[in-house]
């Protein structure tokens, strides 16, 4: 699963640490998400999307090819 977290963080002028505080995770979790090394729980994906006032689908891109 790919994501646009870094792009949204830049748009909202947030550091990884600031986003982490807003969604109650460690900064390292945001680093892993941005590097596609970690897939978030549905709750975390929802919380991140809420911070950016958008939908989960706008932030996270599900790659059907990699799911098979």
Buried (B, 14 or more C-beta within 10 A) or exposed (E): BEBBBBEBBEEEEBEBEBBBBBBEBEBEBBBBBBEEEBEBEEEBBBBBBBBBEEEBEEBBEEEEEEEE
